[in-house]
Amino acid sequence: MRGFIAFTKKEFMEQIRTYKVLIMVSLLFVIGMMSPLLAKLMPEIMAGIKMEGVSFHMPDAVVSDAYAQFFKYITQMGIIAVLLVFGGTLSNELTKGTLVNMLAKGLPRHTVILSKYFAAVILWTICYLISVVTNYGYSVFLFEDTTVPNLFLSLLCMWLFVCFVIALILLSSAVTEGGFGGLILTVIIIFLMMLLNMVPSVKEYNPIRLASVNSNLIIGDMSSSDVIKSIWITIILTVSSLFASIKLFGKKKL
């Protein structure tokens, strides 16, 4: 337990020194602030655009539009930031050999995986909460009716999917070589999941479903029963990825 606490503290300090905290907090805060503002202003912006005498008209924005924008930006910029920030969390240390001394002094290999996952998830969770609270605050200020169906479920789905992505990064890093091996393999797997999501018989079990149906949930087109299978599969795959990472890293030559 002491090794886990000490290594986790080291991970938190590294997150601060390498500006990972600053990058994640800044980006997620901007996403939370920008989403309701753009949703509110978009009808006015479109109304002012005229092309060859044709004007664009959009209905007045509602709070669900703000959350639709929020999930769109998290899916795009947020997940990309997670991949770039945590993509080298294990691969870089394996390449540089910085883990050799700590492991030689008795630090268990499974502690490395669990500490890195815990520290990354904590940073993601804090930044995500900042983004959610910011988005909520601006939404309350800009919109009269702030009722959103399945909001907690939709937010939970996105959070869980990114937690799975972090576990996938660690597994990919344990499998591959080089500083960018884990990041590249993770991107390939996510791309394959996007392709599989086009198969009707597969998509309800696909983890990426948790990051693609959020807008449907908040407008009431889908309910918890439509994503429950994906949630359980994602949890199982997350735990399995961590277990496989520990096993593979335990056999990996440093």
VEXDREN-2710 file (C-alpha; in Angstrom, 1 decimal):
% VEXDREN-2710
k/r/px/py/pz
1/MET/0.0/0.0/0.0
2/ARG/2.9/2.4/0.8
3/GLY/4.3/1.8/-2.7
4/PHE/0.9/2.6/-4.3
5/ILE/0.6/5.8/-2.3
6/ALA/4.1/6.9/-3.0
7/PHE/3.9/6.1/-6.8
8/THR/0.5/7.8/-7.1
9/LYS/1.9/10.9/-5.5
10/LYS/4.7/10.8/-8.0
11/GLU/2.1/10.6/-10.8
12/PHE/0.2/13.6/-9.5
13/MET/3.4/15.6/-9.2
14/GLU/4.4/14.6/-12.8
15/GLN/0.9/15.7/-14.0
16/ILE/1.5/19.1/-12.5
17/ARG/5.1/19.5/-13.7
18/THR/4.3/18.4/-17.3
19/TYR/1.3/20.8/-17.4
20/LYS/-1.1/17.9/-17.9
21/VAL/-3.3/19.4/-15.1
22/LEU/-3.2/22.9/-16.7
23/ILE/-4.0/21.5/-20.2
24/MET/-6.9/19.3/-19.1
25/VAL/-8.5/21.9/-16.7
26/SER/-8.2/24.7/-19.2
27/LEU/-9.7/22.7/-22.1
28/LEU/-12.5/21.2/-20.1
29/PHE/-13.4/24.5/-18.5
30/VAL/-13.5/26.2/-22.0
31/ILE/-15.8/23.4/-23.3
32/GLY/-18.1/23.8/-20.3
33/MET/-18.3/27.5/-20.8
34/MET/-18.4/27.6/-24.6
35/SER/-21.2/24.9/-25.1
36/PRO/-24.2/26.8/-23.7
37/LEU/-22.9/30.2/-25.1
38/LEU/-22.6/28.8/-28.7
39/ALA/-26.0/27.0/-28.4
40/LYS/-27.6/30.3/-27.3
41/LEU/-26.0/32.4/-29.9
42/MET/-26.1/30.0/-32.9
43/PRO/-29.7/31.0/-34.0
44/GLU/-28.7/34.7/-34.1
45/ILE/-25.5/33.9/-35.9
46/MET/-27.3/31.8/-38.5
47/ALA/-30.0/34.5/-38.9
48/GLY/-27.4/37.0/-39.8
49/ILE/-25.9/34.8/-42.6
50/LYS/-27.2/35.4/-46.1
51/MET/-26.1/33.7/-49.2
52/GLU/-27.5/34.9/-52.6
53/GLY/-30.5/36.3/-50.9
54/VAL/-31.2/33.1/-48.9
55/SER/-31.4/33.6/-45.1
56/PHE/-31.0/30.9/-42.6
57/HIS/-33.5/30.5/-39.7
58/MET/-33.1/28.3/-36.7
59/PRO/-35.6/27.8/-33.8
60/ASP/-34.7/29.4/-30.5
61/ALA/-32.1/27.4/-28.6
62/VAL/-33.1/25.3/-25.6
63/VAL/-31.0/23.8/-22.8
64/SER/-30.8/20.4/-24.5
65/ASP/-28.9/22.2/-27.4
66/ALA/-26.3/23.3/-24.9
67/TYR/-25.7/19.8/-23.7
68/ALA/-25.7/18.5/-27.2
69/GLN/-22.9/20.9/-27.9
70/PHE/-21.2/19.9/-24.7
71/PHE/-21.1/16.2/-25.6
72/LYS/-20.0/16.9/-29.1
73/TYR/-17.0/18.9/-27.9
74/ILE/-16.1/16.3/-25.2
75/THR/-16.3/13.5/-27.8
76/GLN/-14.1/15.5/-30.2
77/MET/-11.7/17.7/-28.3
78/GLY/-12.0/16.1/-24.9
79/ILE/-11.2/12.6/-25.9
80/ILE/-8.4/13.8/-28.2
81/ALA/-6.9/15.7/-25.2
82/VAL/-7.1/12.5/-23.1
83/LEU/-5.3/10.5/-25.7
84/LEU/-2.5/13.1/-26.1
85/VAL/-2.1/13.7/-22.4
86/PHE/-2.2/10.1/-21.2
87/GLY/-1.0/8.4/-24.4
88/GLY/2.6/8.2/-23.2
89/THR/1.9/7.7/-19.5
90/LEU/3.5/4.2/-19.5
91/SER/5.2/4.1/-23.0
92/ASN/7.5/7.1/-22.2
93/GLU/8.7/5.6/-19.0
94/LEU/9.4/2.3/-20.6
95/THR/11.3/4.0/-23.4
96/LYS/13.4/6.2/-21.0
97/GLY/13.9/3.4/-18.5
98/THR/12.8/5.5/-15.5
99/LEU/10.9/2.6/-13.9
100/VAL/14.0/0.3/-13.7
101/ASN/15.4/1.8/-10.4
102/MET/12.0/1.9/-8.7
103/LEU/11.2/-1.7/-9.7
104/ALA/14.7/-2.8/-8.6
105/LYS/14.0/-1.3/-5.2
106/GLY/11.0/-3.6/-4.7
107/LEU/8.1/-1.6/-6.2
108/PRO/5.6/-4.3/-7.5
109/ARG/4.8/-4.1/-11.2
110/HIS/1.1/-4.2/-10.7
111/THR/1.4/-1.1/-8.5
112/VAL/2.7/0.9/-11.5
113/ILE/-0.3/0.0/-13.6
114/LEU/-2.9/0.6/-10.9
115/SER/-1.3/3.9/-9.7
116/LYS/-1.1/5.3/-13.2
117/TYR/-4.7/4.3/-13.9
118/PHE/-5.9/5.8/-10.6
119/ALA/-4.0/9.1/-11.1
120/ALA/-5.2/9.5/-14.7
121/VAL/-8.9/8.7/-13.8
122/ILE/-8.7/11.2/-10.8
123/LEU/-7.5/13.9/-13.1
124/TRP/-10.1/13.1/-15.8
125/THR/-12.9/13.0/-13.2
126/ILE/-11.9/16.4/-11.6
127/CYS/-11.6/18.1/-15.0
128/TYR/-14.9/16.5/-16.2
129/LEU/-16.7/17.7/-13.1
130/ILE/-15.3/21.2/-13.6
131/SER/-16.6/21.1/-17.2
132/VAL/-20.0/19.8/-16.2
133/VAL/-20.5/22.3/-13.4
134/THR/-19.4/25.2/-15.6
135/ASN/-21.8/24.0/-18.4
136/TYR/-24.6/23.7/-15.8
137/GLY/-24.0/27.2/-14.4
138/TYR/-24.0/28.9/-17.8
139/SER/-27.0/26.9/-18.8
140/VAL/-29.0/28.0/-15.8
141/PHE/-28.0/31.6/-16.5
142/LEU/-28.9/31.5/-20.2
143/PHE/-32.0/29.3/-20.3
144/GLU/-35.2/29.5/-18.5
145/ASP/-36.1/25.8/-18.5
146/THR/-33.1/23.7/-17.5
147/THR/-34.9/20.3/-17.4
148/VAL/-32.9/17.6/-19.3
149/PRO/-34.1/14.0/-19.4
150/ASN/-31.5/11.3/-18.6
151/LEU/-28.8/13.9/-17.9
152/PHE/-27.0/12.0/-15.2
153/LEU/-27.0/8.8/-17.2
154/SER/-25.7/10.6/-20.3
155/LEU/-22.9/12.3/-18.2
156/LEU/-22.1/8.9/-16.6
157/CYS/-21.8/7.2/-20.0
158/MET/-19.3/9.7/-21.2
159/TRP/-17.2/9.5/-18.0
160/LEU/-17.2/5.7/-18.1
161/PHE/-16.1/5.6/-21.8
162/VAL/-13.1/7.8/-21.1
163/CYS/-12.2/5.7/-18.1
164/PHE/-12.2/2.7/-20.5
165/VAL/-10.0/4.6/-23.0
166/ILE/-7.4/5.2/-20.2
167/ALA/-7.4/1.5/-19.4
168/LEU/-7.0/0.8/-23.1
169/ILE/-4.0/3.1/-23.3
170/LEU/-2.3/1.2/-20.5
171/LEU/-3.0/-2.1/-22.1
172/SER/-1.8/-0.9/-25.5
173/SER/1.4/0.5/-23.9
174/ALA/2.1/-2.8/-22.3
175/VAL/1.6/-4.6/-25.6
176/THR/3.6/-2.3/-27.9
177/GLU/7.1/-0.9/-27.9
178/GLY/8.2/2.7/-28.3
179/GLY/7.0/6.0/-26.9
180/PHE/4.0/6.3/-29.2
181/GLY/3.1/2.6/-29.5
182/GLY/0.4/2.7/-26.9
183/LEU/-1.2/5.9/-28.3
184/ILE/-1.2/4.6/-31.9
185/LEU/-2.7/1.2/-31.0
186/THR/-5.4/2.9/-28.9
187/VAL/-6.4/5.1/-31.7
188/ILE/-6.6/2.1/-34.0
189/ILE/-8.8/0.2/-31.6
190/ILE/-11.1/3.2/-31.2
191/PHE/-11.4/3.5/-35.0
192/LEU/-12.3/-0.2/-35.2
193/MET/-15.0/0.3/-32.6
194/MET/-16.4/3.2/-34.6
195/LEU/-16.6/0.9/-37.7
196/LEU/-18.2/-1.9/-35.6
197/ASN/-20.8/0.6/-34.4
198/MET/-22.2/0.6/-37.9
199/VAL/-23.2/-3.0/-37.4
200/PRO/-26.8/-3.1/-35.9
201/SER/-26.2/-6.4/-34.1
202/VAL/-23.0/-5.2/-32.5
203/LYS/-23.5/-1.6/-31.6
204/GLU/-25.6/-2.2/-28.5
205/TYR/-22.6/-4.0/-27.0
206/ASN/-20.0/-1.5/-28.2
207/PRO/-18.3/0.7/-25.6
208/ILE/-18.2/3.6/-28.1
209/ARG/-22.0/3.7/-28.0
210/LEU/-21.6/5.4/-24.6
211/ALA/-19.9/8.4/-26.4
212/SER/-22.3/8.5/-29.3
213/VAL/-25.8/8.4/-28.0
214/ASN/-25.6/11.2/-25.4
215/SER/-27.7/13.6/-27.4
216/ASN/-30.4/10.9/-28.0
217/LEU/-30.5/10.4/-24.2
218/ILE/-30.9/14.0/-23.3
219/ILE/-33.8/14.6/-25.7
220/GLY/-35.6/11.5/-24.5
221/ASP/-35.2/9.4/-27.7
222/MET/-33.3/6.7/-25.7
223/SER/-33.5/5.5/-22.1
224/SER/-31.3/3.5/-19.7
225/SER/-32.4/0.2/-21.2
226/ASP/-30.8/1.2/-24.5
227/VAL/-27.4/1.6/-23.1
228/ILE/-27.3/-0.8/-20.1
229/LYS/-25.6/-3.6/-22.2
230/SER/-22.9/-1.1/-23.4
231/ILE/-22.3/0.0/-19.8
232/TRP/-21.8/-3.5/-18.5
233/ILE/-19.6/-4.5/-21.4
234/THR/-17.5/-1.3/-20.9
235/ILE/-17.0/-2.0/-17.2
236/ILE/-16.0/-5.6/-18.0
237/LEU/-13.6/-4.5/-20.7
238/THR/-12.1/-1.8/-18.4
239/VAL/-11.4/-4.3/-15.6
240/SER/-10.2/-6.9/-18.1
241/SER/-7.8/-4.3/-19.8
242/LEU/-6.3/-3.4/-16.4
243/PHE/-5.9/-7.1/-15.5
244/ALA/-4.3/-7.9/-18.9
245/SER/-2.0/-4.8/-18.5
246/ILE/-0.8/-6.1/-15.2
247/LYS/-0.1/-9.5/-16.5
248/LEU/1.7/-8.3/-19.7
249/PHE/3.7/-5.6/-17.8
250/GLY/4.7/-8.2/-15.3
251/LYS/6.3/-10.2/-18.1
252/LYS/7.7/-7.3/-20.0
253/LYS/11.5/-6.9/-20.3
254/LEU/12.6/-3.4/-19.2
END
